[in-house]
Amino acid sequence: MTGSQDCVFCRIIARQEPGTIRYEDGDVVVIENKLRWAPIMLLVLPRRHVTQQEMWREMARIGQVAVEVGKQACPNGFRLLSNFGADAMQSQDHGHLHIIGGTFLGPYA
């Protein structure tokens, strides 16, 4: 395993914990988010365990996959979201990007 035994995302990537994988290649995995406050909620994960900051420093491939999967899953539009730290409600240390869509999302709060 390339990450931490304590990391749920690393365990899903390693097939040690259940998760619905929608896309994967040698560098990036896209899984369905368990949260359901929008019809489409996907998580784009670097296969390697990195922090949010490290992920953003290496964003090229992750961003490319996020846009392509987002366009396929949400042809009428989607949001890409990334949380940094407790005040932003980041719940996992493993860097990740949210794809949110499948409905009109309305204005920002």
MARZALO-696501 format. One record per residue: residue number from 1; x, y negated, z of N, C-alpha, C, O, CB in turn. Coordinates in nm, 3 decimals. Atoms other than C-alpha are relative to their C-alpha. Glycine has a CB too. Layout:
N
(NUM (X Y Z) (X Y Z) (X Y Z) (X Y Z) (X Y Z)),
...
# end
This chain:
109
(1 (0.085 0.118 0.000) (0.000 0.000 0.000) (0.089 -0.124 0.000) (0.192 -0.127 0.067) (-0.096 0.000 0.122)),
(2 (-0.082 0.119 0.011) (0.130 -0.345 -0.087) (-0.030 -0.104 0.107) (0.044 -0.201 0.119) (-0.019 -0.061 -0.134)),
(3 (0.037 0.101 -0.099) (-0.042 -0.532 0.196) (0.004 0.052 0.141) (0.092 0.130 0.178) (-0.135 -0.053 -0.029)),
(4 (0.006 -0.030 -0.142) (-0.138 -0.493 0.555) (-0.110 0.102 0.028) (-0.218 0.095 -0.032) (-0.024 -0.127 0.082)),
(5 (0.103 -0.096 -0.042) (-0.325 -0.201 0.715) (-0.116 -0.070 0.069) (-0.227 -0.017 0.073) (0.061 0.106 0.094)),
(6 (0.104 0.077 -0.068) (-0.521 -0.468 0.906) (-0.086 -0.081 -0.096) (-0.184 -0.142 -0.054) (0.062 -0.092 0.102)),
(7 (0.068 0.085 0.099) (-0.641 -0.634 0.583) (-0.107 0.081 -0.073) (-0.076 0.179 -0.141) (0.100 -0.060 -0.100)),
(8 (0.110 -0.070 0.066) (-0.984 -0.524 0.457) (0.016 -0.004 -0.151) (-0.016 0.094 -0.219) (-0.135 -0.060 0.042)),
(9 (-0.017 0.008 0.145) (-0.902 -0.648 0.105) (0.107 0.096 -0.048) (0.090 0.160 -0.151) (0.035 -0.144 -0.042)),
(10 (-0.105 -0.096 0.036) (-0.580 -0.444 0.094) (-0.054 0.143 0.004) (-0.019 0.225 -0.081) (0.121 -0.014 0.094)),
(11 (0.057 -0.135 -0.011) (-0.775 -0.137 0.207) (-0.098 0.028 -0.114) (-0.103 0.141 -0.163) (-0.070 0.018 0.135)),
(12 (0.091 -0.019 0.114) (-1.040 -0.190 -0.064) (0.082 0.023 -0.127) (0.052 0.114 -0.204) (-0.094 -0.124 -0.017)),
(13 (-0.086 -0.014 0.118) (-0.770 -0.234 -0.330) (0.064 0.138 -0.003) (0.076 0.198 -0.110) (0.108 -0.109 -0.001)),
(14 (-0.065 -0.131 -0.011) (-0.601 0.086 -0.206) (-0.101 0.115 0.001) (-0.062 0.230 0.015) (0.086 0.007 0.125)),
(15 (0.107 -0.101 -0.001) (-0.939 0.271 -0.217) (-0.010 0.072 0.135) (-0.052 0.187 0.140) (0.023 0.101 -0.111)),
(16 (0.011 -0.056 -0.134) (-0.920 0.331 0.159) (-0.127 -0.047 0.071) (-0.159 0.000 0.180) (0.122 -0.036 0.083)),
(17 (0.124 0.054 -0.054) (-1.241 0.137 0.223) (-0.093 -0.025 -0.118) (-0.045 -0.060 -0.226) (0.024 -0.131 0.084)),
(18 (0.089 0.019 0.115) (-1.554 0.109 0.007) (-0.006 -0.145 -0.046) (0.004 -0.238 0.034) (-0.139 0.047 0.035)),
(19 (0.015 0.130 0.062) (-1.591 -0.182 -0.228) (-0.033 0.021 -0.146) (0.016 0.116 -0.208) (0.128 -0.087 0.017)),
(20 (0.036 -0.011 0.141) (-1.743 -0.236 -0.571) (0.096 -0.085 -0.082) (0.094 -0.208 -0.075) (-0.147 -0.044 -0.024)),
(21 (-0.101 0.069 0.083) (-1.463 -0.323 -0.812) (-0.062 -0.027 -0.135) (-0.111 0.064 -0.202) (0.131 0.085 -0.014)),
(22 (0.058 0.042 0.129) (-1.581 -0.519 -1.116) (0.107 -0.015 -0.108) (0.076 -0.007 -0.227) (-0.075 -0.131 0.017)),
(23 (-0.111 0.017 0.096) (-1.238 -0.571 -1.279) (0.129 0.028 0.076) (0.139 0.000 0.196) (0.001 -0.145 -0.064)),
(24 (-0.133 -0.010 -0.059) (-0.878 -0.478 -1.215) (0.103 0.017 -0.110) (0.077 0.077 -0.214) (0.008 0.116 0.100)),
(25 (-0.117 -0.022 0.083) (-0.541 -0.493 -1.382) (0.119 0.015 0.094) (0.099 0.035 0.214) (0.021 -0.118 -0.103)),
(26 (-0.117 -0.021 -0.083) (-0.186 -0.465 -1.254) (0.023 -0.107 0.105) (0.097 -0.084 0.201) (0.119 0.008 -0.085)),
(27 (-0.025 0.112 -0.090) (-0.200 -0.802 -1.074) (-0.123 -0.048 0.077) (-0.109 -0.103 0.186) (0.055 -0.113 -0.077)),
(28 (0.121 0.062 -0.052) (-0.563 -0.891 -1.000) (-0.112 0.103 0.011) (-0.124 0.192 -0.073) (-0.044 -0.118 -0.091)),
(29 (0.118 -0.084 -0.020) (-0.875 -0.716 -0.864) (-0.119 -0.093 0.028) (-0.105 -0.190 0.102) (0.021 0.103 0.119)),
(30 (0.123 0.075 -0.027) (-1.232 -0.853 -0.868) (-0.098 0.097 0.063) (-0.128 0.203 0.007) (-0.059 -0.065 -0.132)),
(31 (0.097 -0.085 -0.070) (-1.478 -0.710 -0.617) (-0.128 -0.080 0.026) (-0.128 -0.203 0.023) (0.059 0.053 0.134)),
(32 (0.124 0.065 -0.040) (-1.838 -0.782 -0.526) (0.011 -0.040 0.146) (0.058 0.037 0.230) (-0.123 0.093 -0.022)),
(33 (0.001 0.050 -0.137) (-1.873 -0.992 -0.213) (-0.121 0.061 0.072) (-0.228 0.076 0.013) (-0.006 -0.157 0.004)),
(34 (0.112 -0.052 -0.079) (-2.087 -0.843 0.064) (-0.101 -0.110 0.032) (-0.219 -0.080 0.052) (0.051 0.063 0.130)),
(35 (0.091 0.112 -0.024) (-2.236 -1.190 0.124) (-0.091 -0.017 -0.120) (-0.050 0.009 -0.233) (0.079 -0.131 0.029)),
(36 (0.097 0.011 0.109) (-2.546 -1.263 -0.082) (-0.082 -0.128 0.010) (-0.205 -0.121 0.010) (-0.093 0.121 0.001)),
(37 (0.081 0.122 0.001) (-2.644 -1.630 -0.064) (-0.013 -0.059 -0.138) (-0.070 -0.167 -0.155) (0.061 -0.102 0.094)),
(38 (0.023 0.031 0.141) (-2.626 -1.650 -0.446) (-0.008 0.134 -0.072) (0.049 0.233 -0.025) (0.114 -0.094 -0.060)),
(39 (0.014 -0.128 0.070) (-2.717 -1.382 -0.701) (0.134 0.065 -0.040) (0.149 0.187 -0.031) (-0.082 -0.019 -0.124)),
(40 (-0.132 -0.052 0.035) (-2.355 -1.346 -0.818) (0.101 -0.057 0.099) (0.119 -0.178 0.109) (0.039 -0.037 -0.148)),
(41 (-0.107 0.040 -0.092) (-2.081 -1.354 -0.554) (0.112 0.103 -0.013) (0.101 0.215 0.037) (-0.053 -0.010 0.150)),
(42 (-0.113 -0.087 0.023) (-1.750 -1.205 -0.657) (0.124 -0.059 0.066) (0.132 -0.180 0.087) (0.024 0.022 -0.150)),
(43 (-0.126 0.044 -0.058) (-1.404 -1.223 -0.501) (0.113 0.042 -0.093) (0.123 0.159 -0.131) (0.021 0.059 0.143)),
(44 (-0.116 -0.026 0.084) (-1.090 -1.250 -0.715) (0.120 0.006 0.093) (0.151 -0.090 0.163) (0.019 -0.110 -0.111)),
(45 (-0.108 -0.026 -0.095) (-0.794 -1.102 -0.526) (0.130 0.029 -0.073) (0.130 0.108 -0.167) (-0.037 0.116 0.093)),
(46 (-0.127 -0.052 0.048) (-0.428 -1.081 -0.606) (0.019 0.140 0.059) (-0.013 0.162 0.176) (0.119 -0.095 0.039)),
(47 (-0.021 -0.137 -0.048) (-0.339 -0.713 -0.577) (0.097 0.000 0.118) (0.082 0.078 0.212) (0.053 0.091 -0.113)),
(48 (-0.101 0.012 -0.106) (-0.042 -0.812 -0.360) (-0.055 -0.088 0.112) (-0.118 -0.190 0.085) (0.134 -0.060 -0.057)),
(49 (0.047 0.077 -0.115) (-0.121 -0.938 -0.009) (0.080 -0.131 0.009) (0.200 -0.129 0.036) (0.012 0.083 0.132)),
(50 (-0.060 0.133 -0.011) (-0.050 -1.314 -0.011) (-0.098 -0.091 0.072) (-0.216 -0.059 0.081) (0.037 -0.058 -0.141)),
(51 (0.087 0.100 -0.064) (-0.186 -1.617 0.175) (-0.072 -0.082 -0.108) (-0.039 -0.074 -0.227) (0.083 -0.093 0.094)),
(52 (0.066 0.091 0.093) (-0.422 -1.870 0.017) (0.102 -0.092 -0.068) (0.098 -0.110 -0.189) (-0.108 -0.084 0.073)),
(53 (-0.100 0.092 0.056) (-0.131 -2.111 -0.028) (0.090 0.069 -0.102) (0.118 0.014 -0.208) (0.084 -0.060 0.113)),
(54 (-0.085 -0.074 0.094) (0.088 -1.847 -0.192) (-0.077 0.033 -0.127) (-0.022 0.025 -0.237) (0.054 0.130 0.065)),
(55 (0.082 -0.032 0.116) (-0.198 -1.745 -0.422) (-0.009 -0.122 -0.093) (0.005 -0.109 -0.215) (-0.140 0.045 0.043)),
(56 (0.014 0.119 0.082) (-0.246 -2.104 -0.540) (0.131 -0.039 -0.068) (0.129 -0.100 -0.176) (-0.049 -0.116 0.084)),
(57 (-0.129 0.028 0.065) (0.126 -2.138 -0.614) (0.020 0.089 -0.122) (0.098 0.056 -0.211) (0.116 0.021 0.099)),
(58 (-0.013 -0.097 0.109) (0.089 -1.837 -0.848) (-0.135 0.016 -0.072) (-0.170 0.128 -0.109) (0.050 0.137 0.053)),
(59 (0.139 -0.007 0.040) (-0.259 -1.921 -0.980) (-0.024 0.037 -0.146) (-0.137 0.072 -0.180) (-0.063 -0.130 0.027)),
(60 (0.026 -0.014 0.144) (-0.214 -1.876 -1.357) (-0.081 0.126 -0.034) (-0.188 0.113 -0.093) (0.132 0.003 -0.076)),
(61 (0.069 -0.124 0.036) (-0.319 -1.509 -1.392) (-0.132 0.013 0.075) (-0.233 0.054 0.017) (0.089 0.121 0.028)),
(62 (0.122 -0.008 -0.081) (-0.573 -1.523 -1.108) (-0.107 -0.093 -0.058) (-0.223 -0.055 -0.070) (0.029 -0.035 0.148)),
(63 (0.093 0.096 0.059) (-0.734 -1.832 -1.260) (-0.055 0.047 -0.133) (-0.174 0.032 -0.160) (0.067 -0.133 -0.018)),
(64 (0.042 -0.052 0.130) (-0.746 -1.675 -1.605) (-0.105 0.110 0.018) (-0.208 0.108 -0.049) (0.120 0.054 -0.079)),
(65 (0.096 -0.107 -0.026) (-0.922 -1.364 -1.471) (-0.129 -0.057 0.058) (-0.238 -0.016 0.016) (0.061 0.105 0.096)),
(66 (0.119 0.059 -0.062) (-1.160 -1.572 -1.256) (-0.089 -0.066 -0.104) (-0.211 -0.049 -0.100) (0.041 -0.103 0.107)),
(67 (0.080 0.067 0.103) (-1.272 -1.779 -1.556) (-0.064 0.101 -0.094) (-0.182 0.089 -0.127) (0.087 -0.099 -0.080)),
(68 (0.055 -0.100 0.092) (-1.316 -1.478 -1.786) (-0.111 0.083 0.065) (-0.216 0.103 0.004) (0.110 0.092 -0.050)),
(69 (0.103 -0.078 -0.069) (-1.508 -1.269 -1.530) (-0.120 -0.090 0.032) (-0.234 -0.047 0.018) (0.056 0.063 0.130)),
(70 (0.109 0.094 -0.027) (-1.712 -1.576 -1.429) (-0.087 -0.025 -0.122) (-0.210 -0.027 -0.111) (0.056 -0.131 0.049)),
(71 (0.076 0.021 0.124) (-1.813 -1.640 -1.791) (-0.084 0.122 -0.036) (-0.197 0.108 -0.084) (0.094 -0.034 -0.115)),
(72 (0.076 -0.122 0.030) (-1.919 -1.277 -1.834) (-0.115 0.020 0.098) (-0.226 0.053 0.057) (0.093 0.122 0.002)),
(73 (0.101 -0.026 -0.103) (-2.109 -1.250 -1.504) (-0.105 -0.111 0.008) (-0.220 -0.086 0.044) (0.067 0.016 0.135)),
(74 (0.087 0.117 -0.016) (-2.261 -1.601 -1.513) (0.005 -0.086 -0.127) (0.065 -0.193 -0.124) (0.041 -0.085 0.124)),
(75 (-0.016 0.072 0.126) (-2.299 -1.715 -1.876) (-0.055 -0.143 0.001) (-0.017 -0.223 -0.084) (-0.068 0.076 -0.108)),
(76 (0.055 0.135 -0.006) (-2.497 -2.026 -1.775) (0.079 -0.093 0.091) (0.044 -0.210 0.104) (-0.142 0.004 0.046)),
(77 (-0.084 0.083 -0.085) (-2.228 -2.150 -1.536) (0.027 0.063 0.135) (-0.049 0.149 0.181) (-0.063 -0.135 0.019)),
(78 (-0.042 -0.056 -0.129) (-2.052 -2.073 -1.209) (0.092 -0.100 0.069) (0.139 -0.197 0.009) (0.072 0.137 -0.019)),
(79 (-0.097 0.077 -0.077) (-1.839 -2.223 -0.936) (0.113 0.090 0.042) (0.093 0.208 0.069) (-0.066 -0.066 0.123)),
(80 (-0.115 -0.066 -0.061) (-1.492 -2.124 -0.827) (0.027 -0.073 0.130) (0.034 -0.196 0.133) (0.126 -0.001 -0.096)),
(81 (-0.013 0.057 -0.133) (-1.435 -2.178 -0.457) (0.113 0.070 0.073) (0.130 0.191 0.063) (-0.132 0.011 0.079)),
(82 (-0.107 -0.057 -0.082) (-1.138 -2.128 -0.229) (0.002 -0.073 0.134) (0.008 -0.196 0.139) (0.138 -0.011 -0.072)),
(83 (0.001 0.057 -0.134) (-1.143 -2.182 0.148) (0.139 0.007 0.061) (0.208 0.108 0.048) (-0.102 0.073 0.089)),
(84 (-0.129 0.008 -0.067) (-0.834 -2.289 0.343) (-0.020 -0.031 0.147) (-0.056 -0.144 0.181) (0.091 -0.106 -0.066)),
(85 (0.002 0.023 -0.144) (-0.834 -2.245 0.720) (-0.137 0.014 0.065) (-0.239 0.029 -0.002) (0.052 -0.135 0.028)),
(86 (0.119 -0.024 -0.081) (-1.087 -2.212 0.998) (-0.111 -0.101 -0.025) (-0.228 -0.064 -0.033) (0.036 -0.001 0.147)),
(87 (0.103 0.101 0.022) (-1.267 -2.542 0.938) (-0.073 0.019 -0.134) (-0.188 -0.024 -0.149) (0.061 -0.139 0.005)),
(88 (0.061 -0.029 0.130) (-1.337 -2.431 0.579) (-0.065 0.138 -0.002) (-0.116 0.182 -0.105) (0.105 -0.010 -0.111)),
(89 (0.060 -0.133 -0.017) (-1.460 -2.091 0.708) (0.073 0.109 -0.077) (0.011 0.204 -0.125) (-0.143 -0.004 -0.042)),
(90 (-0.078 -0.109 0.059) (-1.176 -1.886 0.559) (-0.002 0.116 0.098) (0.042 0.102 0.212) (0.147 -0.045 -0.031)),
(91 (0.016 -0.113 -0.091) (-1.246 -1.542 0.703) (0.104 0.110 -0.020) (0.116 0.199 0.065) (-0.137 0.058 -0.015)),
(92 (-0.099 -0.103 0.030) (-0.969 -1.333 0.544) (0.134 -0.065 -0.029) (0.141 -0.167 -0.097) (-0.045 0.087 -0.120)),
(93 (-0.134 0.053 0.025) (-0.594 -1.391 0.541) (0.047 0.026 -0.143) (0.124 -0.052 -0.197) (0.099 0.060 0.097)),
(94 (-0.038 -0.036 0.137) (-0.555 -1.219 0.200) (-0.055 -0.107 -0.094) (-0.176 -0.129 -0.097) (-0.052 0.143 -0.039)),
(95 (0.044 0.105 0.092) (-0.568 -1.496 -0.060) (-0.109 0.049 -0.094) (-0.102 0.162 -0.143) (0.118 -0.052 -0.080)),
(96 (0.109 -0.038 0.089) (-0.885 -1.491 -0.268) (-0.072 -0.123 -0.052) (-0.065 -0.231 0.006) (-0.097 0.093 0.071)),
(97 (0.077 0.105 0.066) (-1.104 -1.699 -0.496) (-0.142 0.053 -0.018) (-0.160 0.168 -0.060) (0.065 -0.041 -0.137)),
(98 (0.140 -0.039 0.015) (-1.486 -1.689 -0.499) (-0.051 -0.042 -0.138) (-0.024 -0.153 -0.185) (-0.086 -0.064 0.112)),
(99 (0.080 0.033 0.118) (-1.693 -1.675 -0.818) (-0.145 0.003 0.050) (-0.191 0.105 0.100) (0.024 0.102 -0.122)),
(100 (0.137 0.012 -0.050) (-2.045 -1.796 -0.734) (-0.088 -0.049 -0.114) (-0.055 -0.147 -0.180) (-0.008 -0.098 0.122)),
(101 (0.089 0.042 0.107) (-2.334 -1.819 -0.978) (-0.122 0.089 -0.011) (-0.165 0.152 0.086) (0.072 -0.002 -0.131)),
(102 (0.118 -0.081 0.025) (-2.628 -1.645 -1.135) (-0.131 -0.074 0.020) (-0.239 -0.017 0.003) (0.002 0.119 0.087)),
(103 (0.117 0.084 -0.022) (-2.867 -1.929 -1.056) (0.045 -0.146 -0.005) (0.165 -0.174 -0.002) (-0.071 0.033 0.136)),
(104 (-0.035 0.141 -0.012) (-2.881 -2.308 -1.057) (0.047 -0.025 0.142) (-0.028 -0.001 0.237) (-0.122 -0.093 -0.037)),
(105 (-0.059 0.016 -0.133) (-2.654 -2.398 -0.766) (-0.030 -0.136 0.062) (-0.007 -0.154 0.181) (0.148 0.020 -0.008)),
(106 (0.035 0.130 -0.054) (-2.768 -2.758 -0.726) (0.123 -0.084 0.033) (0.236 -0.042 0.011) (-0.084 0.017 0.123)),
(107 (-0.110 0.089 -0.034) (-2.559 -3.051 -0.606) (0.074 0.048 0.124) (0.022 0.129 0.202) (-0.050 -0.143 0.021)),
(108 (-0.077 -0.031 -0.120) (-2.289 -3.022 -0.344) (-0.066 -0.064 0.122) (-0.127 -0.170 0.111) (0.146 -0.050 -0.014)),
(109 (0.060 0.054 -0.122) (-2.404 -3.076 0.014) (0.076 -0.122 0.048) (0.041 -0.181 0.150) (-0.004 0.106 0.111)),
# end
